[in-house]
Amino acid sequence: MQKQYVCFIKHFNKIPVIIALSVILVILASFSGCTSHEPASRQYSVAEDGRLTLNFSESPVSTSIIEKNANYTIERLVFHTPHGEVYGILGIPNNKTIAGFVHAPGAGVKKEGHINRMKPYLQSGYSYLVLDIRGQGGETEGYPLDFKLDFQKFANQGFPQYYDNILDMLEAAQYLRDRTQVPVMYIGESNGGRYAIIAAALDSASRGVIAVSTSGFDREGDQYTGIQRKFLLSIDPDTYLSLISPRNTFIFHSKTDPIIPFDSGTKLFSYAKDPKEFLTFNGTHGINEETDQLILQRLAQLYHN
């Protein structure tokens, strides 16, 4: 079964890393490719107005049990996608599942680092699936986040890894829906929060997004034209966030975040539409015990009222 996700993108936000790529963007401006030449099982296109379309056919999935007790089962998953194997860990309550979550960790964080912190969710009746993002040092192969290389692929009608990461989340969410028959929400931290926001916007079947310690890119794409604008539009969370409404948006940020400034988090939130909530937490960067407690409180209100 092939799934199609479409999002209309009108603007882009500032990406300090991408500013350094201005020369590369100009050099590659002569390329006009905006549609991937890929097997039908995984495709994208970006229209002149910035519309991003992602297509995929659901990949075969292998599973093996990591842990099983009276309350829940935790499994290792392997999605055999046409662009390589993607690994994840899935926890499912043994009794009734209320809802499901697909989590994109931040850079350098492996899926195994979330096994213990997912257990309160499982005990509360929520299924939880964590992916190893491509190129972040886990089992899923790939390269670290590289806007220059992704733009070169885009310009040559190849497949940017940034799009693959979003598609991996979309596939994982569909797998979880098929398996549990419950609504799914996306969760992401740091750069993973950006993938989560875009996936939630593209996936009209999702319940929304929980984004922790992340930001958008300050609409940098509006400073460019042609293929540069298309690419920049296609990867900026700020231009997607409002499209999640009327589904839920929760943004978490610490005032002492040393990696992504607090002001960047509040600016991202300014693009969201109701229902939305901005929550501050103690700590520095990324999900911690406090954010989990706050999330579980909001979920109780969301699913039990």
N, C-alpha and C positions, 0 to 999 in steps of 0.2 A: 504494500500500500504506500503510495507516495503522498507526502505532506508538503504543503506550500504555505510559506509565511511571507507576508507582504507588509512593508512599513513605508509610509510616506515621510520623507525627511526633507525639511525645508532649510535647515541651517546647520552650522558646525561650530564647535567651540575650540578655544585656544589650547594647543598641545605644545608645551615647551620643547619636548623632544622633537616634535615634527617641525618646529620652526627651523631647527638645524638642518632639516632636509630640503629646504627651499630650493637649493641648487639642483638637487636630484629631481625634484618635481618639475623644474623647468626643463631639464635635459630630457626627461621622459614625456614631456607634454605632447610630443608628436604622435604618441601612441593613442589610439582611439578605442581600444578594447574595453568593453564594459559587460560582456557576457562571457562566462567561462565555457571553454570547450572541454567538458568533462562528461563522464558517463551519466546517464539520466538519473542514477541513484543519488547523486549529490551535485547540485548546480546552484549558481547564483546569477543574478543580473542586476545592474544598476541603471535606472532610466535617466534621461536627461534632467529631470526635475529632482533627482536624488532618491528616487524610489528603489529600495533594496528588496529583492525577492530571493528567497532561499528555498530550494527544493531538496527533499531527500526521500529515499525509500528506507524503511526501517531495516536495520542491519541485524544479522544473527547475533545472539547473545549467549555466551557461555557463563555458567554459574558454578560456584563451589562454596560450601559452607565453611565459615571461619569460626563461628561461635553459635551455640544454640542452647537455650535454657527454657524455663517454663514461661517466660514473659516475651521473649523476642528471639529472632534469628538474624544473624549477620552473615552476609555473603560477599564474596569477591566476584565482580562482574568483569567480563571482557566483551566490549562491543566491537565486532569485526567489521569496521566501516571500510568503504572503498579507499579511504585515505589513511589506512593504518589502524592498528588496534588501539582502542581507548579503554582504559581500566578504571574501575570504580569500586566502591564499597557501598553495599545497600543493607540497611537495617529495616526489618519489618516486624511489627508487633504480631504475636501469635494469635491474638484475639482481634477484635474489630479495629480497623484502621480508619481514623477520622479524616486525615489528609496526608499529602506527601510533599516532600521538599527535595529539590535538586540544588546542590551546593557547589559553587566554583571557588576553590581556595585562592588565597593570594599567592604572589610569586614566591617560589621556593618552599611552599607548604605542600606536603604530600597528603594523600587521602588518609593514610594510616594515622596521621596526627589528629584526626577527627573521630576516631572510633569511640573513645571514652566520652567525648562531649556529646555525641549523638544519643547516648543511652538514656538521658532524661527525656528526650523527645520520644523515643521508643516506648518508654514506660508510661508516657502520657498519651499514647495511642497514635503517634505520628510516624509514618515511614520516612526514612532519611537516606538519600543517595548522594554520596560525595564522589566527584570525578577527579582523576589526576589530569590537570590541564596540560596540553601539549607543551613539551619543552621546559617544564618547571622542575625537572629533577626526579619525577616519579617514574612509574612504569611506562606511561604513555610517551612515546618518542616525539621529538619535534625540536624546535629551536626556541631560545628565550625570546620574549617579545621584541620584535624587530620591525618597526614601521617602514624602514627603508626597503627591506627585503619584501615585505608584504606589498608595498606599492609597486615594486618592480614586477612582481607576479601579476598584480592587477593590470598593470600597463601592458603586459604581454599575454593577457587573457588566461593567465594561470589562476591558481586558487590560493588566495591569501590564507595563512594559518589563522588569522583573527576570525575569519568567517567559519573556518572549521571548528574553532572553539565554541562559537555560538551554536553551530549545528550539532555539535556533540551534546550540548545542554538540551537542545530541542529534542533530540533523539532520546536522551535519558528521561526527559519528562514524559514523552509519549510511552516509552517502555513502562514507566512507573504507573501511568494512568491505566494502560492495558492490563497490567498485572494486579493492581489493587482496586481499580474502579472508583478512585476517589480524586478530588481536585488536587492540583499540584501548584505549589508556589516556588519561585526561584529565590535562592539565597547566594550572596557573593560578598567577599571581603577584598578590599584593596582593588587590584586590577580585576580580580574575579567578580567584583561588584559591577564592573562595566559590562562584562559578558552577561551577567544575570539580568541587568536592566534591559539590555537589547533583546535578550531571549524572551523576557516577560512581555515586552512590547510587541514582538512579532507573533507570539503565541497567544492567540485570542482565547484559547481554552484554559490558560493559566489563571490562578487566583491572584497573581500580583508578584511583588518583589520585596525582599528585605536586603538592603545594601548597607554594608558596614565599612567605614573608613575608606570611602572611595570618592570620586569626583568625575565631572565631565571635562571637556577639553576647550571650553570658552569659545565655541563657535568659530574656530580657526578657519574652517572651510569657506566661510563667506569672503575671505580675503583672496580667494583663488577663483579661477574659472576652469571650464572644461574638465578634463580627466582628473586633475588635482582636486577640484571641488567635489566631484563624484566620490572619489575615494575617501576624502576627509569626512564628507557627509555620512558615509556608510558606516563609520566606526565610532561615532561620537555619541556617548550616552545622553548628553544634554538634549539632543534632538529627538530622542525616543521617549524620554521619561513621561512627558505629558500624555503620550499615547497609551499608557498603561491604564489610565482612568477609563471606566468607572471601577476598575479593579484596585486593589490596595497597594499603596506604596509606603514602606517604612524605611527611613534613612537614619542610620546611627553614625555618630561621629564624636570623638573625644576632643575636648578643648586643648589637650596637650599632645595631640598627634604630631610626631616629629617627621613624618613622611609625606602625608597629604594634609595640608593645613586645614584647620577647622573652617576657615572662611570658604575654602573650596567645597566643603561639604554643604554649607548653608547655601552657596550659590547653586549647586546641583539641585538642592531641594526646591529652590525657587522656580524650577521648571515643572515641578510636579503639580498635578491637579488632584482634587479631592476624589476619593478619600485618601488622605495622606497624613503622616505624622513624622516629625523630626524628634529624635531622642538623643540626648547626650549621655555619655557614660564615662566612668573613671577608667584609667589605664592609658594606653598610648595608641597602638595601631592594631586593628584586627579584632576578631571575635574573642570574647573572654567569658568568664562565668556570669558576670553581671549582664552582658548583652543577652546571653541565653535565657536568663531569668526574665528579663524584660520581654523577650520574644515570646516565651511560653505564656506570660501574662496576657499579651496581646492576642495570641492564638486562642486562649481560653475565651476571651471576649468575642473573637471573630467566629468561632465554631460552636460556641455553647449558648449564645444569646439568640 
